[in-house]
Amino acid sequence: MQDDTREALAFVSRAAMRYVEELDRQQVRLPNADEAAWAMPAEFPEEGAGTIPALETLVRGGIDAAVRSSGPRFFHFVQGGGTPAALAADWLASTLDQNSFTWVASPLGTRLEKISIDWLNELFGLPPEWGGILTTATTTAHVTALAAARQWWAEQHGVDVDEQGLSGLPPVPIFSSGYLHTTARKALAILGIGRSRVRTFAADTTGRLDVDALSAALHGLRGAPAIVIANVGEVNTGDFDPIGTMADLAGEFGAWLHVDGAFGIFAALSPRTAQLVRGMERARSVVADGHKWLNVPYDCGFAFVAEPERWPRTFTVSATYIPDLSASHPDFGHLGPESSRRARALAVWATLRAYGRSGYREMVERHLDLAQRIARRVDAASDLERLAPVPLNIVCFRFHPPGVPEEELNALNERLGAAVLEDGRVYVGTTTYAGNVALRPAIANWRTGEEDVDLLVDVIRELGAKLAAAARP
Ligand SMILES: *Cc1c(COP(=O)(O)O)cnc(C)c1O
């Protein structure tokens, strides 16, 4: 190995700049993407190729194979891009290569993480005394915050669950609506509570909360402690659980209210949508993503806990060479699932410092407007049918040309979803909503504008018409 770091960074930065410059124009998926991915060298090299040749192969094939998900026309799942400040700060995080495990290893990473958490608290309007941590994603934020809930719950039964485990304890009563995200179940499996243990109360096939059923279930516990999960921003339509009502119930029955706000928490940023999350400040834990609407590069999430002094002991580590958890500064390696950890705070701090509350509010409101623009175009088109209201940044609809019988629509929309991904000009997938196969574009990328959402609707109608014509006898 020789030190060709300067040359390597210069080479990659030129390639990265080209990539970013073309991002607004290029297809989301290049026609040769799969081919390029399969063509990446896979034989283990006995003799190395050298720094620049290896990077050349990565840039040449890799960039063709990359899905332009950080670009403006990626509407699949809910993904953001990286703002300029976040992207550049994330590069710096790799260059400085800080281990944000403990203050001694990285005063910079630790200090910026504490500031970032405080700023996010303010951005979302959470009480200032809450504590938090940056995680890899909402999934690991669920693990962190639900570990706090689990610890609290076991304490009511006289057990220190992190020392003794769950054996001997009764099943954990845990309730949610039909909007529960699959990653909350994953976290419950990791924590030994069990992914099927959670009972969901849905009023209908959309998953909307049945408040009376939740209330009855809490009643049925006769005072035993429970955990309630509220969902702010459901992935099919962007709908919200009635968080105020759930906070009332949690207060009445002494339950731990945990809130999944992966992207929906950003409703707090605009007076147009802030009422959708009102009541969240009465929860005991809240989780969200950074790599979605905050638009920092993968991967980044946040966990907030209302009583930082009750932080779960699940994640503490001890060894003679590791500093103990200190009172004077947070050592985040003791507080979350990862011990050694990337300095994710650099990107979070930089993007909030660069654009502030007003920049993010402006972006969120632009996305709200774009979602309404799609909804209007869907409503005006004779071959599209909107399936749900649009409270936030997701529009749930299907292709429904006149004359196609109801029983053929699911298969037609499945094919349409696949055709859109294959086409590659825009990216959007299908879901099943209340029994109907539907498209559900989500807008979360800071680059997305009117021309991008217009193209989305045009491409869907164009490809849909082709499929419908081909299906006609
Ligand atoms: C995306 C999402 C998650 C999971 O987030 P990851 O970043 O994939 O861990 C959880 N809940 C909701 C509502 C989401 O949209």
The ligand as an SDF file (V2000), in Angstrom:
LIG
                    3D

 15 15  0  0  0  0  0  0  0  0999 V2000
  -39.0940    4.2070    7.0210 C   0  0  0  0  0  0  0  0  0  0  0  0
  -39.9320    3.9880    8.2170 C   0  0  0  0  0  0  0  0  0  0  0  0
  -39.4740    3.2220    9.3060 C   0  0  0  0  0  0  0  0  0  0  0  0
  -38.1560    2.5070    9.2840 C   0  0  0  0  0  0  0  0  0  0  0  0
  -37.1060    3.3330    8.9950 O   0  0  0  0  0  0  0  0  0  0  0  0
  -35.6630    2.7670    8.6010 P   0  0  0  0  0  0  0  0  0  0  0  0
  -34.9550    4.0150    8.3060 O   0  0  0  0  0  0  0  0  0  0  0  0
  -35.8450    1.9030    7.3930 O   0  0  0  0  0  0  0  0  0  0  0  0
  -35.1660    2.0150    9.7490 O   0  0  0  0  0  0  0  0  0  0  0  0
  -40.2850    3.1170   10.4000 C   0  0  0  0  0  0  0  0  0  0  0  0
  -41.4820    3.6970   10.4450 N   0  0  0  0  0  0  0  0  0  0  0  0
  -41.9810    4.4230    9.4170 C   0  0  0  0  0  0  0  0  0  0  0  0
  -43.3290    5.0410    9.5260 C   0  0  0  0  0  0  0  0  0  0  0  0
  -41.2070    4.5870    8.2690 C   0  0  0  0  0  0  0  0  0  0  0  0
  -41.6780    5.3120    7.2450 O   0  0  0  0  0  0  0  0  0  0  0  0
  1  2  1  0
  2  3  1  0
  2 14  2  0
  3  4  1  0
  3 10  2  0
  4  5  1  0
  5  6  1  0
  6  7  2  0
  6  8  1  0
  6  9  1  0
 10 11  1  0
 11 12  2  0
 12 13  1  0
 12 14  1  0
 14 15  1  0
M  END
$$$$
